[in-house]
């Protein structure tokens, strides 16, 4: 077998060399650019487009990213092909044929979830969800965590998905407190076992604080506090110590309490109280802090507004059949005696006492006994 030999080949002349090996490149010649790592986009100002549109109520961040891949999102007339894009809110943003307005400031609501509702947007089995029962006046909201089908009590709602995610994380340090009715005998050994932490079916639970409140026949009422909030954590942890939960009510989430909020009712937490309670966590999300909306500190508003005067419109005007304004002399009765003074409607909540909790103010429009005034004599 003969040895293969390569024949010499003439070198190609560079473009624009004008036939000379060492000639200078012509005017149309472009020198090759040195290849290097791709430059990182400048994100010193603005926020990601998916996060911005999620706060504006378009869809979730994952759904927005899918819309961008499908070519449905444009900024200043240019169609986006990647979610790695930042906006400041000064751009013209369109999703399909719809122009997107700037997102609202962050808002937070307390909701008393009744038993029998699913805390999800839709259920494949066709069961009722909390979004089927929420007032239509609410904007697009997401839940801070979830509650099981038969679990009742406090569920926080917000229009800021990034804030919801921050409040859910154990790193936030927000404790969840539950009132639990369980079948079985509560012993000091079981309390200590919960306080030392458990591992149930390969899932490790952090220490759980349980306090026995009272015993009622075969059942016992406990107050349980935890800091993680894993799926069905309370039920599984108590079952591990032979306590079967047959009623579960969440009464607080961090600084927010259920208090006297009725099942199915929604109550918006005033922005100044949101800032006071979780301002340090909210600033970590990178979203604008909720400024005061003109409502006085301590005022309470509901998401539904049914049967209550709107604090933003002032006190409810008196009607013929309703209570009269206080301070005016009331009419005399037939026997000549003065009638009892009428109570007034007020949109101002009582100032919080030192032991009050955020988001637990009485609803607007409620008759307040401390606001009664005697008629001038």
C-alpha positions as CSV (number, residue, x, y, z in Angstrom):
1,X,0.0,0.0,0.0
2,X,1.5,3.3,-1.1
3,X,1.9,6.1,1.3
4,X,-0.7,8.9,0.7
5,X,0.8,12.2,0.1
6,X,-1.0,15.6,0.1
7,X,-0.2,17.8,-2.8
8,X,0.4,21.5,-2.1
9,X,-2.6,23.8,-2.6
10,X,-2.4,27.5,-3.3
11,X,-3.5,29.7,-0.4
12,X,-6.7,31.6,-0.9
13,X,-6.3,35.3,-1.3
14,X,-8.1,37.3,1.4
15,X,-11.0,39.3,0.3
16,X,-10.1,42.7,-1.0
17,X,-6.4,41.9,-1.3
18,X,-6.4,43.2,-4.9
19,X,-4.4,40.2,-6.1
20,X,-1.4,40.8,-3.8
21,X,-0.6,38.3,-1.0
22,X,0.3,41.1,1.4
23,X,-2.2,43.7,0.2
24,X,-4.4,45.7,2.5
25,X,-8.0,44.7,2.8
26,X,-10.5,46.5,0.6
27,X,-13.1,48.9,1.8
28,X,-15.8,46.3,2.0
29,X,-13.8,43.9,4.1
30,X,-14.9,43.2,7.7
31,X,-12.4,41.8,10.1
32,X,-13.6,38.8,12.0
33,X,-14.7,39.5,15.6
34,X,-13.1,37.7,18.4
35,X,-15.5,35.2,19.9
36,X,-16.0,35.4,23.7
37,X,-18.6,34.9,26.3
38,X,-22.0,36.5,25.5
39,X,-22.5,39.8,27.2
40,X,-25.0,39.8,30.1
41,X,-28.1,42.0,29.6
42,X,-28.1,45.2,31.6
43,X,-30.9,44.7,34.2
44,X,-29.9,47.6,36.4
45,X,-33.3,49.2,35.9
46,X,-36.8,47.7,35.6
47,X,-38.0,44.1,36.2
48,X,-38.5,41.0,34.2
49,X,-41.3,41.1,31.7
50,X,-42.9,37.9,33.1
51,X,-42.9,39.3,36.6
52,X,-44.3,42.6,35.4
53,X,-47.2,41.1,33.5
54,X,-48.0,38.8,36.4
55,X,-48.3,41.8,38.7
56,X,-50.5,43.5,36.1
57,X,-52.9,40.6,36.4
58,X,-52.3,39.1,32.9
59,X,-51.4,35.6,34.0
60,X,-48.9,33.7,36.1
61,X,-45.2,34.1,35.4
62,X,-45.0,30.6,33.8
63,X,-48.0,31.3,31.6
64,X,-46.5,34.6,30.5
65,X,-43.3,32.9,29.6
66,X,-45.3,30.5,27.4
67,X,-47.0,33.4,25.8
68,X,-43.7,35.0,25.0
69,X,-42.5,31.7,23.3
70,X,-45.7,31.7,21.3
71,X,-44.9,35.3,20.1
72,X,-48.0,36.9,21.8
73,X,-46.1,39.6,23.7
74,X,-44.6,42.7,22.2
75,X,-42.8,45.7,23.7
76,X,-42.8,49.0,21.7
77,X,-44.0,47.2,18.6
78,X,-41.2,44.6,18.8
79,X,-42.2,41.0,19.4
80,X,-40.4,39.3,22.2
81,X,-38.8,35.9,21.7
82,X,-37.3,35.4,25.2
83,X,-38.5,36.2,28.7
84,X,-35.0,37.5,29.5
85,X,-36.1,41.1,29.0
86,X,-36.7,43.9,31.4
87,X,-39.2,46.7,31.4
88,X,-39.6,49.9,33.4
89,X,-43.4,50.5,32.8
90,X,-42.8,53.3,30.4
91,X,-43.0,51.0,27.4
92,X,-46.0,50.2,25.3
93,X,-46.6,46.5,26.2
94,X,-49.2,44.4,24.3
95,X,-50.4,40.9,24.8
96,X,-52.1,39.9,21.6
97,X,-54.3,42.9,20.8
98,X,-54.6,44.1,24.4
99,X,-52.6,46.9,25.7
100,X,-51.4,46.3,29.3
101,X,-51.7,49.0,31.9
102,X,-49.2,49.5,34.7
103,X,-49.7,47.0,37.5
104,X,-51.5,48.1,40.7
105,X,-49.7,48.6,43.9
106,X,-49.4,45.5,46.1
107,X,-52.5,44.7,48.2
108,X,-53.2,42.1,50.8
109,X,-56.5,40.5,52.0
110,X,-57.6,38.2,54.8
111,X,-60.1,35.6,53.7
112,X,-61.9,33.1,56.0
113,X,-62.0,29.9,54.0
114,X,-64.9,27.7,54.8
115,X,-64.7,23.9,54.9
116,X,-65.5,22.2,51.6
117,X,-63.7,24.5,49.1
118,X,-60.6,23.8,47.2
119,X,-57.8,26.5,47.4
120,X,-56.9,26.3,43.7
121,X,-58.0,27.9,40.4
122,X,-59.7,24.9,39.0
123,X,-60.5,21.3,40.1
124,X,-60.5,18.4,37.6
125,X,-63.2,16.7,39.7
126,X,-65.5,19.7,39.4
127,X,-65.5,20.7,43.1
128,X,-66.1,24.3,44.2
129,X,-63.0,26.4,44.6
130,X,-62.5,29.5,46.7
131,X,-62.3,31.6,43.4
132,X,-65.9,30.5,42.7
133,X,-67.0,32.2,46.0
134,X,-64.7,35.3,46.2
135,X,-66.4,38.6,45.4
136,X,-66.3,39.7,41.8
137,X,-65.0,43.1,42.9
138,X,-61.6,41.6,43.7
139,X,-58.8,41.9,41.2
140,X,-56.8,38.9,40.1
141,X,-55.3,37.5,43.3
142,X,-53.2,34.5,44.3
143,X,-53.2,32.6,47.6
144,X,-50.4,32.7,50.1
145,X,-50.0,28.9,50.5
146,X,-53.0,26.6,50.5
147,X,-55.5,25.0,52.9
148,X,-56.9,21.5,52.5
149,X,-60.5,20.8,51.4
150,X,-61.7,20.4,55.0
151,X,-59.4,22.9,56.6
152,X,-60.9,26.2,57.6
153,X,-59.7,29.6,58.7
154,X,-57.3,32.3,57.6
155,X,-56.1,32.4,54.0
156,X,-54.1,35.4,52.8
157,X,-54.7,36.7,49.3
158,X,-52.6,39.1,47.3
159,X,-52.3,40.6,43.9
160,X,-48.5,40.2,44.0
161,X,-47.3,36.7,43.2
162,X,-43.7,37.5,44.2
163,X,-44.9,38.6,47.6
164,X,-47.0,35.5,48.0
165,X,-44.0,33.3,47.3
166,X,-41.8,35.2,49.8
167,X,-44.4,34.8,52.5
168,X,-44.7,31.1,51.9
169,X,-41.0,30.3,52.3
170,X,-39.8,29.1,55.8
171,X,-37.0,31.7,55.6
172,X,-39.6,34.4,56.1
173,X,-39.9,33.3,59.7
174,X,-43.7,33.6,59.7
175,X,-45.4,31.2,62.1
176,X,-48.8,29.5,61.3
177,X,-51.1,28.8,64.3
178,X,-54.0,26.4,64.2
179,X,-56.8,25.4,66.5
180,X,-57.0,21.6,66.3
181,X,-59.7,19.2,67.5
182,X,-58.2,15.7,67.5
183,X,-59.5,12.3,68.7
184,X,-57.2,10.7,71.2
185,X,-55.4,11.3,74.5
186,X,-52.9,14.1,74.7
187,X,-49.9,13.2,77.0
188,X,-46.8,15.2,77.9
189,X,-44.8,12.6,76.0
190,X,-46.7,13.3,72.8
191,X,-46.2,17.0,73.2
192,X,-42.4,16.5,73.7
193,X,-42.3,14.3,70.6
194,X,-43.8,17.0,68.5
195,X,-41.5,19.6,69.9
196,X,-38.4,17.6,69.0
197,X,-39.4,17.2,65.4
198,X,-40.7,14.2,63.5
199,X,-40.0,12.2,60.3
200,X,-43.1,10.7,58.8
201,X,-42.9,8.5,55.7
202,X,-39.5,10.0,54.8
203,X,-40.7,13.6,55.3
204,X,-38.9,15.5,58.0
205,X,-40.9,18.1,60.0
206,X,-39.4,20.8,62.0
207,X,-40.3,21.2,65.7
208,X,-44.0,21.8,66.3
209,X,-45.3,23.6,69.4
210,X,-48.5,22.1,70.7
211,X,-50.5,23.2,73.8
212,X,-53.4,21.3,75.2
213,X,-56.4,23.6,75.7
214,X,-59.1,21.3,77.0
215,X,-60.6,17.8,76.7
216,X,-64.1,17.1,75.5
217,X,-64.9,13.4,75.9
218,X,-62.9,11.5,73.3
219,X,-61.7,14.7,71.6
220,X,-59.1,17.2,72.7
221,X,-58.6,20.8,71.6
222,X,-55.0,22.0,71.0
223,X,-53.2,25.1,69.8
224,X,-50.5,24.1,67.3
225,X,-47.8,26.4,65.9
226,X,-45.4,25.6,63.1
227,X,-43.1,27.5,60.9
228,X,-42.9,25.5,57.7
229,X,-46.4,24.7,56.5
230,X,-45.7,21.6,54.4
231,X,-48.5,19.7,52.8
232,X,-50.9,18.3,55.4
233,X,-48.2,18.8,58.0
234,X,-50.5,19.2,61.1
235,X,-52.6,16.2,60.2
236,X,-49.6,13.9,59.5
237,X,-47.6,15.0,62.5
238,X,-50.5,14.4,64.9
239,X,-51.4,11.1,63.3
240,X,-47.8,10.0,64.0
241,X,-48.5,10.4,67.7
242,X,-51.9,8.7,67.5
243,X,-54.0,11.9,67.4
244,X,-56.6,11.9,64.6
245,X,-57.5,15.4,63.5
246,X,-61.2,15.9,62.8
247,X,-61.3,19.7,62.7
248,X,-58.6,22.1,61.7
249,X,-58.8,25.9,61.8
250,X,-55.9,28.3,61.0
251,X,-56.2,31.3,63.2
252,X,-53.1,33.3,62.3
253,X,-50.4,33.6,59.7
254,X,-47.5,35.6,60.9
255,X,-48.8,39.0,62.3
256,X,-52.2,38.5,60.6
257,X,-55.1,37.0,62.6
258,X,-58.5,35.5,61.7
259,X,-60.1,37.2,64.7
260,X,-63.9,37.6,64.2
261,X,-63.9,37.4,60.4
262,X,-66.9,35.3,59.4
263,X,-66.6,32.3,57.1
264,X,-66.6,33.4,53.4
265,X,-65.8,37.0,54.3
266,X,-62.9,39.0,52.8
267,X,-61.2,41.9,54.5
268,X,-58.4,44.1,53.0
269,X,-55.5,44.9,55.2
270,X,-54.7,48.6,55.0
271,X,-51.5,49.3,53.1
272,X,-49.9,51.1,56.0
273,X,-50.4,48.0,58.2
274,X,-49.0,45.8,55.4
275,X,-45.9,47.9,55.3
276,X,-45.6,47.9,59.1
277,X,-46.0,44.1,59.3
278,X,-44.0,42.7,56.4
279,X,-42.3,45.7,54.9
280,X,-38.9,44.1,55.4
281,X,-40.0,41.0,53.5
282,X,-41.8,43.1,50.8
283,X,-38.7,45.1,50.0
284,X,-36.8,41.9,49.4
285,X,-39.1,41.0,46.5
286,X,-38.0,44.1,44.5
287,X,-41.6,45.3,43.9
288,X,-42.8,48.7,44.8
289,X,-43.9,49.1,48.5
290,X,-47.7,49.7,48.9
291,X,-48.2,53.4,49.6
292,X,-51.0,54.6,51.7
293,X,-54.2,55.0,49.7
294,X,-55.5,57.9,51.6
295,X,-57.2,55.9,54.3
296,X,-56.4,56.7,57.9
297,X,-54.2,54.3,59.8
298,X,-56.2,51.5,61.4
299,X,-59.1,51.6,59.0
300,X,-60.5,48.3,57.8
301,X,-61.9,47.6,54.4
302,X,-63.6,44.5,53.0
303,X,-63.2,43.1,49.5
304,X,-66.9,42.6,49.0
305,X,-68.2,45.9,50.3
306,X,-71.6,44.3,50.7
307,X,-73.8,46.0,53.3
308,X,-71.0,48.3,54.5
309,X,-70.3,51.9,53.7
310,X,-67.1,52.6,51.6
311,X,-64.5,54.3,53.8
312,X,-63.2,56.1,50.7
313,X,-66.6,57.8,50.2
314,X,-67.1,58.9,53.8
315,X,-69.8,58.0,56.3
316,X,-73.0,56.4,55.2
317,X,-75.7,59.1,54.7
318,X,-78.7,58.8,57.0
319,X,-82.0,57.6,55.6
320,X,-85.5,57.9,56.8
321,X,-85.4,54.5,58.3
322,X,-81.8,54.4,59.2
323,X,-79.9,55.9,62.2
324,X,-79.7,59.7,62.3
325,X,-76.5,61.6,62.7
326,X,-75.4,62.0,66.3
327,X,-75.1,65.4,67.9
328,X,-78.5,66.7,66.8
329,X,-81.4,66.9,69.3
330,X,-83.8,64.0,68.8
331,X,-87.5,64.5,68.6
332,X,-89.6,64.4,71.8
333,X,-91.9,61.4,72.3
334,X,-95.7,61.8,72.8
335,X,-95.3,61.8,76.6
336,X,-93.0,64.8,76.4
337,X,-89.8,62.9,77.4
338,X,-86.7,63.0,75.3
339,X,-86.1,59.9,73.2
340,X,-82.9,57.9,73.6
341,X,-80.0,59.2,71.5
342,X,-79.4,57.4,68.2
343,X,-76.2,55.6,67.5
344,X,-74.2,56.9,64.6
345,X,-72.6,55.0,61.7
346,X,-68.9,55.3,61.6
347,X,-66.3,54.3,59.1
348,X,-63.5,54.8,61.6
349,X,-62.2,51.8,63.4
350,X,-61.2,51.9,67.0
351,X,-57.5,52.8,67.6
352,X,-55.6,49.5,68.1
353,X,-54.9,48.6,71.6
354,X,-51.4,47.4,72.6
355,X,-52.5,43.8,72.3
356,X,-54.3,44.2,68.9
357,X,-53.0,42.4,65.9
358,X,-52.7,43.6,62.3
359,X,-55.6,43.1,60.0
360,X,-58.1,42.4,62.8
361,X,-59.9,45.7,62.9
362,X,-63.7,45.6,62.9
363,X,-65.3,46.1,59.5
364,X,-66.4,49.5,58.4
365,X,-69.9,50.6,59.0
366,X,-70.2,48.6,62.3
367,X,-72.1,50.3,65.1
368,X,-69.5,51.2,67.8
369,X,-70.7,51.5,71.4
370,X,-67.8,53.8,72.2
371,X,-69.1,56.3,69.7
372,X,-72.5,56.9,71.4
373,X,-73.2,60.5,72.4
374,X,-75.8,61.8,74.8
375,X,-78.2,64.4,73.6
376,X,-77.6,67.9,74.9
377,X,-79.9,68.8,77.7
